[in-house]
C-alpha cells in the first residue's frame, strides 16, 4: 500500500504536510512545455511517466492543445480514481514513441537495477525531449525540506544519472534533455555551462 490514498494526501494534498502544491507542479509543467516548444518540439503525444495526481495534464493541454496526454502510473489507487494506464516504465509497450516525455520525481523510488532499466525504457519511449528530475543525495542534503519530503527513497549522486542518461540524451538546460542527434538552435549562453576546469580535472 505504498502509494495509497494516505500517501498522496500527505505529500500532495494536505497543505499542512504536502511537499508541493498543484500550483507548483502546474507552474513547472508550463515551463517544461513552453521550453520544449521553444526548442521546436511539437508533440502529437506526451507521456507523463509516474503521473501521480496528473497535475502536468493541464499545462500539457494548454501549451499543446492538439497533443494527447498519456498518464502512466503504478498506483492502483490512482489508476482506479483517475483512469491512468497502470504499469511501469519497464513493462510499458505502446505502439509508438512520444515526442515529449515527463519523468518527474519517480526514479528515487526504484533501486539501482530497476532505475537503470527505467532509464533504458525512457530512451526507448522518447523520440524527442525528456524532462527528467529526481531527488539526489545532494538535493536531500542541501535543498529538500526534510520535514515534508518522503525519506523512504533510494538516494544516488547526480553523476549516477548523468552517466546513464548521457548514453541516449544530452542536456539543453532547465532539466530538459533531447535525444542525441537532435540539435535545436541555442545561443551559447542558453546552453548548460561546462564544468569549471578544476572540477573536470578532479573528476578525471
Backbone as JSON Lines, residues from 0, in Angstrom:
{"i":0,"aa":"X","n":[0.83,-1.21,0.0],"ca":[0.0,0.0,0.0],"c":[0.86,1.26,0.0]}
{"i":1,"aa":"X","n":[2.06,1.19,-0.58],"ca":[2.99,2.31,-0.54],"c":[2.38,3.57,-1.14]}
{"i":2,"aa":"X","n":[1.71,3.43,-2.26],"ca":[1.17,4.61,-2.95],"c":[-0.36,4.59,-2.89]}
{"i":3,"aa":"X","n":[-0.87,4.61,-1.68],"ca":[-2.31,4.59,-1.47],"c":[-2.84,6.01,-1.26]}
{"i":4,"aa":"X","n":[-4.1,6.12,-0.9],"ca":[-4.72,7.44,-0.73],"c":[-4.01,8.26,0.34]}
{"i":5,"aa":"X","n":[-3.57,7.62,1.42],"ca":[-2.91,8.34,2.51],"c":[-1.58,8.93,2.06]}
{"i":6,"aa":"X","n":[-0.84,8.2,1.22],"ca":[0.43,8.71,0.72],"c":[0.23,10.01,-0.04]}
{"i":7,"aa":"X","n":[-0.73,10.04,-0.94],"ca":[-0.95,11.24,-1.75],"c":[-1.6,12.36,-0.95]}
{"i":8,"aa":"X","n":[-2.4,12.0,0.02],"ca":[-2.96,13.04,0.89],"c":[-1.85,13.74,1.64]}
{"i":9,"aa":"X","n":[-0.89,12.98,2.19],"ca":[0.18,13.57,2.99],"c":[1.12,14.41,2.15]}
{"i":10,"aa":"X","n":[1.58,13.88,1.02],"ca":[2.66,14.54,0.28],"c":[2.18,15.5,-0.81]}
{"i":11,"aa":"X","n":[0.9,15.41,-1.2],"ca":[0.46,16.22,-2.34],"c":[-0.84,16.98,-2.13]}
{"i":12,"aa":"X","n":[-1.6,16.66,-1.1],"ca":[-2.92,17.28,-0.95],"c":[-3.02,18.16,0.29]}
{"i":13,"aa":"X","n":[-2.68,17.63,1.44],"ca":[-2.84,18.36,2.71],"c":[-1.85,19.53,2.78]}
{"i":14,"aa":"X","n":[-2.33,20.77,2.83],"ca":[-1.41,21.92,2.84],"c":[-0.5,21.96,4.07]}
{"i":15,"aa":"X","n":[-0.84,21.22,5.11],"ca":[0.0,21.2,6.32],"c":[1.21,20.28,6.16]}
{"i":16,"aa":"X","n":[1.14,19.32,5.24],"ca":[2.22,18.34,5.13],"c":[2.76,18.16,3.72]}
{"i":17,"aa":"X","n":[2.07,18.67,2.71],"ca":[2.48,18.4,1.33],"c":[3.83,19.03,1.02]}
{"i":18,"aa":"X","n":[4.56,18.37,0.15],"ca":[5.87,18.86,-0.25],"c":[5.75,19.83,-1.43]}
{"i":19,"aa":"X","n":[4.68,19.73,-2.2],"ca":[4.46,20.63,-3.33],"c":[2.96,20.71,-3.58]}
{"i":20,"aa":"X","n":[2.52,21.87,-4.02],"ca":[1.1,22.06,-4.31],"c":[0.83,21.79,-5.79]}
{"i":21,"aa":"X","n":[-0.45,21.71,-6.12],"ca":[-0.84,21.57,-7.52],"c":[-0.32,22.76,-8.32]}
{"i":22,"aa":"X","n":[-0.4,23.96,-7.75],"ca":[0.07,25.15,-8.44],"c":[1.56,25.07,-8.74]}
{"i":23,"aa":"X","n":[2.34,24.54,-7.79],"ca":[3.78,24.37,-8.01],"c":[4.04,23.48,-9.23]}
{"i":24,"aa":"X","n":[3.34,22.35,-9.26],"ca":[3.56,21.39,-10.33],"c":[3.09,21.93,-11.67]}
{"i":25,"aa":"X","n":[1.96,22.63,-11.67],"ca":[1.47,23.18,-12.92],"c":[2.39,24.27,-13.45]}
{"i":26,"aa":"X","n":[2.97,25.05,-12.56],"ca":[3.93,26.07,-12.99],"c":[5.15,25.41,-13.63]}
{"i":27,"aa":"X","n":[5.63,24.33,-13.02],"ca":[6.73,23.58,-13.61],"c":[6.33,23.01,-14.97]}
{"i":28,"aa":"X","n":[5.13,22.46,-15.05],"ca":[4.66,21.89,-16.31],"c":[4.59,22.92,-17.42]}
{"i":29,"aa":"X","n":[4.14,24.12,-17.1],"ca":[4.09,25.18,-18.11],"c":[5.48,25.53,-18.61]}
{"i":30,"aa":"X","n":[6.44,25.58,-17.69],"ca":[7.82,25.86,-18.09],"c":[8.35,24.76,-19.01]}
{"i":31,"aa":"X","n":[8.16,23.5,-18.61],"ca":[8.67,22.38,-19.39],"c":[8.09,22.39,-20.8]}
{"i":32,"aa":"X","n":[6.78,22.56,-20.89],"ca":[6.13,22.53,-22.2],"c":[6.52,23.74,-23.05]}
{"i":33,"aa":"X","n":[6.58,24.91,-22.42],"ca":[6.96,26.11,-23.17],"c":[8.39,26.01,-23.68]}
{"i":34,"aa":"X","n":[9.29,25.47,-22.85],"ca":[10.68,25.34,-23.28],"c":[10.8,24.3,-24.39]}
{"i":35,"aa":"X","n":[10.06,23.2,-24.26],"ca":[10.08,22.19,-25.33],"c":[9.59,22.79,-26.64]}
{"i":36,"aa":"X","n":[8.53,23.6,-26.57],"ca":[8.03,24.25,-27.78],"c":[9.06,25.21,-28.35]}
{"i":37,"aa":"X","n":[9.76,25.94,-27.47],"ca":[10.82,26.85,-27.91],"c":[11.91,26.1,-28.67]}
{"i":38,"aa":"X","n":[12.18,24.87,-28.25],"ca":[13.21,24.06,-28.9],"c":[12.72,23.45,-30.21]}
{"i":39,"aa":"X","n":[11.45,23.65,-30.54],"ca":[10.92,23.13,-31.8],"c":[10.16,21.83,-31.67]}
{"i":40,"aa":"X","n":[9.9,21.39,-30.43],"ca":[9.14,20.17,-30.2],"c":[7.65,20.48,-30.34]}
{"i":41,"aa":"X","n":[6.97,19.78,-31.21],"ca":[5.52,19.89,-31.38],"c":[4.92,18.49,-31.26]}
{"i":42,"aa":"X","n":[4.72,18.03,-30.04],"ca":[4.35,16.62,-29.86],"c":[2.93,16.3,-30.28]}
{"i":43,"aa":"X","n":[2.78,15.12,-30.84],"ca":[1.45,14.57,-31.07],"c":[0.95,13.89,-29.8]}
{"i":44,"aa":"X","n":[1.9,13.39,-29.02],"ca":[1.53,12.73,-27.77],"c":[2.61,12.97,-26.74]}
{"i":45,"aa":"X","n":[2.17,13.1,-25.48],"ca":[3.07,13.37,-24.36],"c":[2.86,12.28,-23.32]}
{"i":46,"aa":"X","n":[3.96,11.68,-22.88],"ca":[3.9,10.66,-21.83],"c":[4.33,11.27,-20.51]}
{"i":47,"aa":"X","n":[3.47,11.16,-19.51],"ca":[3.8,11.57,-18.14],"c":[4.03,10.29,-17.35]}
{"i":48,"aa":"X","n":[5.29,9.91,-17.22],"ca":[5.65,8.63,-16.61],"c":[5.75,8.78,-15.1]}
{"i":49,"aa":"X","n":[4.85,8.13,-14.38],"ca":[4.72,8.34,-12.95],"c":[3.91,9.6,-12.71]}
{"i":50,"aa":"X","n":[2.75,9.67,-13.33],"ca":[1.99,10.92,-13.41],"c":[1.33,11.32,-12.09]}
{"i":51,"aa":"X","n":[1.23,10.39,-11.14],"ca":[0.64,10.74,-9.84],"c":[-0.78,11.25,-9.98]}
{"i":52,"aa":"X","n":[-1.04,12.43,-9.45],"ca":[-2.37,13.02,-9.49],"c":[-2.69,13.67,-10.84]}
{"i":53,"aa":"X","n":[-1.73,13.69,-11.74],"ca":[-1.97,14.22,-13.08],"c":[-1.91,15.72,-13.18]}
{"i":54,"aa":"X","n":[-1.13,16.36,-12.3],"ca":[-1.08,17.82,-12.3],"c":[-0.35,18.39,-13.52]}
{"i":55,"aa":"X","n":[0.35,17.54,-14.28],"ca":[1.0,18.02,-15.5],"c":[0.03,18.06,-16.69]}
{"i":56,"aa":"X","n":[-1.12,17.44,-16.54],"ca":[-2.03,17.33,-17.69],"c":[-2.53,18.69,-18.17]}
{"i":57,"aa":"X","n":[-2.92,19.56,-17.24],"ca":[-3.44,20.87,-17.64],"c":[-2.41,21.7,-18.39]}
{"i":58,"aa":"X","n":[-1.15,21.8,-17.91],"ca":[-0.14,22.52,-18.69],"c":[0.1,21.94,-20.07]}
{"i":59,"aa":"X","n":[0.12,20.6,-20.17],"ca":[0.31,19.97,-21.47],"c":[-0.8,20.39,-22.42]}
{"i":60,"aa":"X","n":[-2.03,20.33,-21.96],"ca":[-3.16,20.68,-22.82],"c":[-3.18,22.16,-23.16]}
{"i":61,"aa":"X","n":[-2.68,22.99,-22.26],"ca":[-2.66,24.43,-22.52],"c":[-1.63,24.78,-23.58]}
{"i":62,"aa":"X","n":[-0.44,24.22,-23.49],"ca":[0.64,24.56,-24.42],"c":[0.53,23.76,-25.72]}
{"i":63,"aa":"X","n":[0.1,22.5,-25.62],"ca":[-0.01,21.63,-26.79],"c":[-1.45,21.11,-26.9]}
{"i":64,"aa":"X","n":[-2.4,21.94,-27.26],"ca":[-3.81,21.53,-27.24],"c":[-4.14,20.37,-28.17]}
{"i":65,"aa":"X","n":[-3.32,20.14,-29.19],"ca":[-3.6,19.06,-30.12],"c":[-2.94,17.74,-29.73]}
{"i":66,"aa":"X","n":[-2.11,17.77,-28.7],"ca":[-1.39,16.57,-28.29],"c":[-2.23,15.73,-27.32]}
{"i":67,"aa":"X","n":[-2.08,14.44,-27.41],"ca":[-2.73,13.55,-26.44],"c":[-1.83,13.42,-25.21]}
{"i":68,"aa":"X","n":[-2.44,13.34,-24.05],"ca":[-1.73,13.19,-22.78],"c":[-1.92,11.76,-22.31]}
{"i":69,"aa":"X","n":[-0.82,11.08,-22.04],"ca":[-0.87,9.7,-21.56],"c":[-0.26,9.66,-20.18]}
{"i":70,"aa":"X","n":[-1.05,9.29,-19.19],"ca":[-0.56,9.16,-17.82],"c":[-0.26,7.71,-17.5]}
{"i":71,"aa":"X","n":[0.98,7.45,-17.11],"ca":[1.4,6.1,-16.72],"c":[1.69,6.1,-15.23]}
{"i":72,"aa":"X","n":[1.13,5.15,-14.52],"ca":[1.23,5.17,-13.05],"c":[1.18,3.75,-12.5]}
{"i":73,"aa":"X","n":[1.95,3.51,-11.44],"ca":[1.92,2.18,-10.81],"c":[0.86,2.06,-9.72]}
{"i":74,"aa":"X","n":[0.43,3.18,-9.16],"ca":[-0.51,3.16,-8.04],"c":[-1.88,2.65,-8.47]}
{"i":75,"aa":"X","n":[-2.31,1.55,-7.89],"ca":[-3.64,1.01,-8.17],"c":[-4.71,2.02,-7.77]}
{"i":76,"aa":"X","n":[-4.5,2.68,-6.64],"ca":[-5.46,3.68,-6.15],"c":[-5.67,4.78,-7.18]}
{"i":77,"aa":"X","n":[-4.58,5.35,-7.7],"ca":[-4.7,6.45,-8.65],"c":[-5.25,6.0,-9.99]}
{"i":78,"aa":"X","n":[-4.88,4.82,-10.42],"ca":[-5.38,4.35,-11.72],"c":[-6.88,4.12,-11.66]}
{"i":79,"aa":"X","n":[-7.36,3.59,-10.55],"ca":[-8.8,3.41,-10.4],"c":[-9.51,4.76,-10.3]}
{"i":80,"aa":"X","n":[-8.89,5.71,-9.63],"ca":[-9.52,7.0,-9.39],"c":[-9.51,7.92,-10.62]}
{"i":81,"aa":"X","n":[-8.38,7.9,-11.37],"ca":[-8.21,8.85,-12.45],"c":[-8.17,8.23,-13.85]}
{"i":82,"aa":"X","n":[-8.1,6.91,-13.92],"ca":[-8.11,6.26,-15.23],"c":[-6.77,6.22,-15.93]}
{"i":83,"aa":"X","n":[-5.67,6.37,-15.18],"ca":[-4.35,6.29,-15.81],"c":[-4.07,4.86,-16.29]}
{"i":84,"aa":"X","n":[-3.11,4.75,-17.18],"ca":[-2.62,3.43,-17.57],"c":[-1.77,2.89,-16.43]}
{"i":85,"aa":"X","n":[-2.1,1.7,-15.96],"ca":[-1.33,1.13,-14.85],"c":[-0.18,0.3,-15.4]}
{"i":86,"aa":"X","n":[1.01,0.61,-14.91],"ca":[2.18,-0.12,-15.36],"c":[3.45,0.58,-14.93]}
{"i":87,"aa":"X","n":[4.57,0.01,-15.31],"ca":[5.88,0.57,-15.02],"c":[6.56,0.97,-16.32]}
{"i":88,"aa":"X","n":[7.6,1.78,-16.21],"ca":[8.36,2.15,-17.4],"c":[8.9,0.9,-18.1]}
{"i":89,"aa":"X","n":[9.34,-0.05,-17.32],"ca":[9.94,-1.25,-17.9],"c":[8.91,-2.08,-18.68]}
{"i":90,"aa":"X","n":[7.68,-2.14,-18.16],"ca":[6.67,-3.01,-18.78],"c":[5.83,-2.31,-19.85]}
{"i":91,"aa":"X","n":[5.88,-1.0,-19.91],"ca":[5.02,-0.23,-20.81],"c":[5.48,-0.4,-22.25]}
{"i":92,"aa":"X","n":[4.62,-0.9,-23.1],"ca":[4.95,-1.16,-24.51],"c":[3.87,-0.56,-25.41]}
{"i":93,"aa":"X","n":[3.88,0.75,-25.59],"ca":[2.9,1.36,-26.5],"c":[3.26,1.06,-27.95]}
{"i":94,"aa":"X","n":[2.37,1.39,-28.85],"ca":[2.62,1.12,-30.27],"c":[3.71,2.02,-30.84]}
{"i":95,"aa":"X","n":[3.76,3.26,-30.35],"ca":[4.75,4.19,-30.86],"c":[5.53,4.85,-29.74]}
{"i":96,"aa":"X","n":[6.27,5.88,-30.09],"ca":[7.04,6.62,-29.1],"c":[6.38,7.97,-28.87]}
{"i":97,"aa":"X","n":[7.0,8.79,-28.03],"ca":[6.45,10.07,-27.63],"c":[7.47,11.17,-27.9]}
{"i":98,"aa":"X","n":[6.99,12.28,-28.45],"ca":[7.9,13.38,-28.75],"c":[8.31,14.13,-27.48]}
{"i":99,"aa":"X","n":[7.5,14.04,-26.44],"ca":[7.84,14.65,-25.16],"c":[7.48,13.66,-24.06]}
{"i":100,"aa":"X","n":[8.45,13.39,-23.2],"ca":[8.25,12.51,-22.04],"c":[8.6,13.31,-20.78]}
{"i":101,"aa":"X","n":[7.74,13.2,-19.79],"ca":[7.96,13.83,-18.49],"c":[8.15,12.73,-17.46]}
{"i":102,"aa":"X","n":[9.25,12.81,-16.72],"ca":[9.51,11.84,-15.64],"c":[9.98,12.64,-14.44]}
{"i":103,"aa":"X","n":[9.03,13.01,-13.6],"ca":[9.27,13.97,-12.52],"c":[9.19,13.28,-11.17]}
{"i":104,"aa":"X","n":[10.34,13.2,-10.5],"ca":[10.42,12.64,-9.14],"c":[9.85,11.23,-9.06]}
{"i":105,"aa":"X","n":[10.38,10.35,-9.9],"ca":[9.92,8.97,-9.95],"c":[11.02,7.98,-9.59]}
{"i":106,"aa":"X","n":[12.21,8.15,-10.19],"ca":[13.21,7.09,-10.11],"c":[13.84,6.93,-8.73]}
{"i":107,"aa":"X","n":[13.65,7.88,-7.84],"ca":[14.18,7.68,-6.49],"c":[13.43,6.57,-5.75]}
{"i":108,"aa":"X","n":[12.28,6.16,-6.28],"ca":[11.52,5.08,-5.65],"c":[11.95,3.7,-6.14]}
{"i":109,"aa":"X","n":[12.94,3.66,-7.06],"ca":[13.43,2.41,-7.62],"c":[14.85,2.13,-7.15]}
{"i":110,"aa":"X","n":[15.17,0.86,-6.94],"ca":[16.55,0.53,-6.6],"c":[17.43,0.7,-7.83]}
{"i":111,"aa":"X","n":[18.73,0.51,-7.65],"ca":[19.68,0.81,-8.74],"c":[19.37,0.04,-10.01]}
{"i":112,"aa":"X","n":[19.13,-1.24,-9.88],"ca":[18.89,-2.05,-11.09],"c":[17.61,-1.62,-11.8]}
{"i":113,"aa":"X","n":[16.54,-1.43,-11.04],"ca":[15.27,-1.02,-11.65],"c":[15.37,0.37,-12.24]}
{"i":114,"aa":"X","n":[16.09,1.28,-11.56],"ca":[16.24,2.64,-12.08],"c":[17.03,2.65,-13.39]}
{"i":115,"aa":"X","n":[18.07,1.82,-13.47],"ca":[18.84,1.73,-14.71],"c":[17.98,1.2,-15.85]}
{"i":116,"aa":"X","n":[17.15,0.21,-15.57],"ca":[16.24,-0.31,-16.6],"c":[15.23,0.76,-17.01]}
{"i":117,"aa":"X","n":[14.75,1.53,-16.04],"ca":[13.79,2.59,-16.34],"c":[14.39,3.64,-17.27]}
{"i":118,"aa":"X","n":[15.66,3.98,-17.07],"ca":[16.33,4.94,-17.96],"c":[16.42,4.36,-19.37]}
{"i":119,"aa":"X","n":[16.71,3.08,-19.47],"ca":[16.7,2.44,-20.79],"c":[15.33,2.51,-21.45]}
{"i":120,"aa":"X","n":[14.28,2.37,-20.65],"ca":[12.93,2.47,-21.19],"c":[12.61,3.89,-21.62]}
{"i":121,"aa":"X","n":[13.08,4.88,-20.86],"ca":[12.88,6.27,-21.27],"c":[13.51,6.53,-22.63]}
{"i":122,"aa":"X","n":[14.68,5.96,-22.85],"ca":[15.34,6.11,-24.15],"c":[14.52,5.46,-25.26]}
{"i":123,"aa":"X","n":[13.9,4.33,-24.95],"ca":[13.07,3.64,-25.94],"c":[11.78,4.41,-26.23]}
{"i":124,"aa":"X","n":[11.22,5.03,-25.22],"ca":[9.92,5.67,-25.36],"c":[9.99,7.1,-25.89]}
{"i":125,"aa":"X","n":[11.13,7.76,-25.7],"ca":[11.24,9.18,-26.03],"c":[11.88,9.38,-27.4]}
{"i":126,"aa":"X","n":[11.15,10.05,-28.28],"ca":[11.67,10.32,-29.62],"c":[12.15,11.75,-29.77]}
{"i":127,"aa":"X","n":[11.94,12.58,-28.75],"ca":[12.32,13.99,-28.88],"c":[12.97,14.53,-27.62]}
{"i":128,"aa":"X","n":[12.14,15.06,-26.71],"ca":[12.65,15.69,-25.49],"c":[12.14,14.95,-24.26]}
{"i":129,"aa":"X","n":[12.98,14.93,-23.26],"ca":[12.67,14.32,-21.97],"c":[12.88,15.34,-20.86]}
{"i":130,"aa":"X","n":[11.85,15.56,-20.06],"ca":[12.06,16.32,-18.82],"c":[12.29,15.3,-17.73]}
{"i":131,"aa":"X","n":[13.44,15.42,-17.05],"ca":[13.8,14.43,-16.04],"c":[14.26,15.13,-14.78]}
{"i":132,"aa":"X","n":[13.61,14.8,-13.67],"ca":[14.07,15.3,-12.38],"c":[13.96,14.16,-11.37]}
{"i":133,"aa":"X","n":[14.84,14.2,-10.39],"ca":[14.87,13.15,-9.38],"c":[15.57,13.7,-8.15]}
{"i":134,"aa":"X","n":[15.19,13.22,-7.0],"ca":[15.84,13.63,-5.75],"c":[17.19,12.93,-5.64]}
{"i":135,"aa":"X","n":[18.26,13.71,-5.59],"ca":[19.6,13.15,-5.45],"c":[20.1,13.29,-4.02]}
{"i":136,"aa":"X","n":[21.24,12.68,-3.76],"ca":[21.85,12.78,-2.44],"c":[22.11,14.23,-2.06]}
{"i":137,"aa":"X","n":[22.64,15.01,-3.01],"ca":[22.93,16.4,-2.74],"c":[21.65,17.22,-2.53]}
{"i":138,"aa":"X","n":[20.62,16.91,-3.31],"ca":[19.34,17.58,-3.12],"c":[18.82,17.35,-1.7]}
{"i":139,"aa":"X","n":[18.91,16.11,-1.25],"ca":[18.41,15.78,0.08],"c":[19.16,16.56,1.15]}
{"i":140,"aa":"X","n":[20.47,16.69,0.97],"ca":[21.29,17.38,1.97],"c":[21.12,18.89,1.93]}
{"i":141,"aa":"X","n":[20.98,19.45,0.72],"ca":[21.09,20.9,0.57],"c":[19.78,21.61,0.24]}
{"i":142,"aa":"X","n":[18.83,20.94,-0.4],"ca":[17.67,21.65,-0.94],"c":[16.32,21.18,-0.4]}
{"i":143,"aa":"X","n":[16.19,19.91,-0.1],"ca":[14.89,19.35,0.26],"c":[14.45,19.79,1.66]}
{"i":144,"aa":"X","n":[13.16,20.01,1.81],"ca":[12.57,20.21,3.13],"c":[12.38,18.81,3.72]}
{"i":145,"aa":"X","n":[13.31,18.39,4.56],"ca":[13.31,17.02,5.06],"c":[12.14,16.73,5.98]}
{"i":146,"aa":"X","n":[11.48,17.76,6.49],"ca":[10.3,17.53,7.34],"c":[9.07,17.16,6.51]}
{"i":147,"aa":"X","n":[9.11,17.43,5.21],"ca":[7.96,17.15,4.35],"c":[8.27,16.14,3.25]}
{"i":148,"aa":"X","n":[9.52,16.04,2.85],"ca":[9.89,15.17,1.74],"c":[9.94,13.72,2.18]}
{"i":149,"aa":"X","n":[9.43,12.84,1.35],"ca":[9.44,11.4,1.64],"c":[10.88,10.9,1.71]}
{"i":150,"aa":"X","n":[11.24,10.32,2.84],"ca":[12.62,9.84,3.03],"c":[12.77,8.37,2.66]}
{"i":151,"aa":"X","n":[11.69,7.69,2.35],"ca":[11.77,6.27,2.04],"c":[12.11,6.03,0.58]}
{"i":152,"aa":"X","n":[13.25,6.55,0.15],"ca":[13.63,6.51,-1.26],"c":[15.09,6.05,-1.39]}
{"i":153,"aa":"X","n":[15.52,5.84,-2.62],"ca":[16.9,5.47,-2.93],"c":[17.62,6.73,-3.4]}
{"i":154,"aa":"X","n":[18.55,7.21,-2.59],"ca":[19.29,8.42,-2.95],"c":[20.58,8.05,-3.67]}
{"i":155,"aa":"X","n":[20.8,8.69,-4.81],"ca":[22.0,8.45,-5.61],"c":[22.6,9.79,-6.01]}
{"i":156,"aa":"X","n":[23.9,9.8,-6.31],"ca":[24.55,11.01,-6.79],"c":[24.03,11.37,-8.17]}
{"i":157,"aa":"X","n":[24.05,12.66,-8.48],"ca":[23.6,13.12,-9.79],"c":[24.39,12.48,-10.92]}
{"i":158,"aa":"X","n":[25.69,12.24,-10.7],"ca":[26.51,11.66,-11.76],"c":[26.06,10.25,-12.12]}
{"i":159,"aa":"X","n":[25.45,9.54,-11.18],"ca":[24.9,8.2,-11.48],"c":[23.87,8.32,-12.6]}
{"i":160,"aa":"X","n":[23.02,9.32,-12.49],"ca":[22.0,9.53,-13.52],"c":[22.61,10.1,-14.8]}
{"i":161,"aa":"X","n":[23.53,11.04,-14.65],"ca":[24.12,11.67,-15.84],"c":[24.8,10.63,-16.73]}
{"i":162,"aa":"X","n":[25.52,9.71,-16.13],"ca":[26.23,8.7,-16.93],"c":[25.25,7.86,-17.74]}
{"i":163,"aa":"X","n":[24.17,7.47,-17.15],"ca":[23.21,6.59,-17.83],"c":[22.33,7.35,-18.81]}
{"i":164,"aa":"X","n":[21.88,8.51,-18.43],"ca":[21.08,9.32,-19.35],"c":[21.92,9.8,-20.53]}
{"i":165,"aa":"X","n":[23.21,10.09,-20.28],"ca":[24.08,10.63,-21.31],"c":[24.34,9.68,-22.46]}
{"i":166,"aa":"X","n":[24.04,8.4,-22.29],"ca":[24.2,7.45,-23.39],"c":[23.16,7.69,-24.49]}
{"i":167,"aa":"X","n":[22.06,8.32,-24.13],"ca":[20.96,8.48,-25.07],"c":[20.56,9.95,-25.29]}
{"i":168,"aa":"X","n":[20.83,10.79,-24.3],"ca":[20.34,12.16,-24.32],"c":[21.48,13.14,-24.04]}
{"i":169,"aa":"X","n":[21.22,14.41,-24.35],"ca":[22.13,15.46,-23.92],"c":[21.31,16.59,-23.33]}
{"i":170,"aa":"X","n":[21.82,17.25,-22.31],"ca":[21.06,18.29,-21.62],"c":[21.02,19.58,-22.43]}
{"i":171,"aa":"X","n":[19.88,20.27,-22.35],"ca":[19.75,21.58,-23.01],"c":[19.28,22.64,-22.0]}
{"i":172,"aa":"X","n":[19.34,22.32,-20.72],"ca":[19.01,23.29,-19.68],"c":[17.61,23.11,-19.12]}
{"i":173,"aa":"X","n":[17.44,23.56,-17.89],"ca":[16.13,23.54,-17.26],"c":[15.6,22.16,-16.95]}
{"i":174,"aa":"X","n":[16.47,21.15,-16.89],"ca":[16.02,19.78,-16.65],"c":[15.57,19.06,-17.91]}
{"i":175,"aa":"X","n":[15.63,19.75,-19.05],"ca":[15.2,19.14,-20.3],"c":[16.4,18.51,-21.01]}
{"i":176,"aa":"X","n":[16.18,17.32,-21.54],"ca":[17.18,16.59,-22.31],"c":[16.6,16.32,-23.69]}
{"i":177,"aa":"X","n":[17.45,16.23,-24.69],"ca":[16.98,15.88,-26.03],"c":[17.76,14.66,-26.51]}
{"i":178,"aa":"X","n":[17.13,13.91,-27.41],"ca":[17.78,12.74,-27.97],"c":[19.06,13.15,-28.68]}
{"i":179,"aa":"X","n":[20.08,12.35,-28.54],"ca":[21.32,12.61,-29.26],"c":[21.05,12.57,-30.77]}
{"i":180,"aa":"X","n":[21.58,13.53,-31.48],"ca":[21.3,13.67,-32.89],"c":[20.33,14.79,-33.19]}
{"i":181,"aa":"X","n":[19.52,15.16,-32.19],"ca":[18.62,16.3,-32.35],"c":[19.34,17.54,-31.82]}
{"i":182,"aa":"X","n":[19.49,18.53,-32.68],"ca":[20.28,19.71,-32.31],"c":[19.45,20.98,-32.47]}
{"i":183,"aa":"X","n":[18.67,21.33,-31.45],"ca":[17.92,22.58,-31.53],"c":[18.87,23.77,-31.5]}
{"i":184,"aa":"X","n":[18.46,24.86,-32.14],"ca":[19.3,26.05,-32.18],"c":[19.25,26.75,-30.83]}
{"i":185,"aa":"X","n":[20.4,26.84,-30.18],"ca":[20.52,27.55,-28.91],"c":[21.74,28.45,-28.97]}
{"i":186,"aa":"X","n":[21.59,29.65,-28.45],"ca":[22.74,30.54,-28.33],"c":[23.66,30.01,-27.22]}
{"i":187,"aa":"X","n":[24.91,30.45,-27.27],"ca":[25.94,29.87,-26.41],"c":[25.56,29.9,-24.94]}
{"i":188,"aa":"X","n":[25.06,31.04,-24.45],"ca":[24.78,31.15,-23.02],"c":[23.41,30.58,-22.65]}
{"i":189,"aa":"X","n":[22.64,30.1,-23.62],"ca":[21.42,29.36,-23.34],"c":[21.73,27.89,-23.01]}
{"i":190,"aa":"X","n":[22.89,27.44,-23.44],"ca":[23.26,26.04,-23.23],"c":[23.75,25.82,-21.8]}
{"i":191,"aa":"X","n":[23.69,24.58,-21.3],"ca":[24.28,24.3,-19.99],"c":[25.76,24.68,-19.98]}
{"i":192,"aa":"X","n":[26.19,25.35,-18.96],"ca":[27.58,25.78,-18.89],"c":[28.48,24.6,-18.56]}
{"i":193,"aa":"X","n":[29.65,24.55,-19.18],"ca":[30.58,23.46,-18.85],"c":[31.1,23.6,-17.43]}
{"i":194,"aa":"X","n":[31.47,22.47,-16.87],"ca":[32.03,22.49,-15.51],"c":[33.35,23.25,-15.51]}
{"i":195,"aa":"X","n":[33.68,23.96,-14.43],"ca":[34.98,24.62,-14.34],"c":[36.12,23.63,-14.54]}
{"i":196,"aa":"X","n":[37.24,24.12,-15.07],"ca":[38.36,23.23,-15.38],"c":[38.82,22.47,-14.15]}
{"i":197,"aa":"X","n":[38.81,23.1,-12.97],"ca":[39.27,22.43,-11.75],"c":[38.39,21.24,-11.43]}
{"i":198,"aa":"X","n":[37.08,21.35,-11.67],"ca":[36.17,20.24,-11.39],"c":[36.39,19.12,-12.38]}
{"i":199,"aa":"X","n":[36.63,19.46,-13.68],"ca":[36.86,18.43,-14.67],"c":[38.12,17.65,-14.34]}
{"i":200,"aa":"X","n":[39.16,18.35,-13.89],"ca":[40.4,17.65,-13.53],"c":[40.18,16.74,-12.33]}
{"i":201,"aa":"X","n":[39.37,17.19,-11.37],"ca":[39.1,16.38,-10.19],"c":[38.36,15.11,-10.57]}
{"i":202,"aa":"X","n":[37.35,15.25,-11.47],"ca":[36.56,14.1,-11.87],"c":[37.38,13.13,-12.72]}
{"i":203,"aa":"X","n":[38.33,13.69,-13.49],"ca":[39.17,12.81,-14.31],"c":[40.06,11.96,-13.44]}
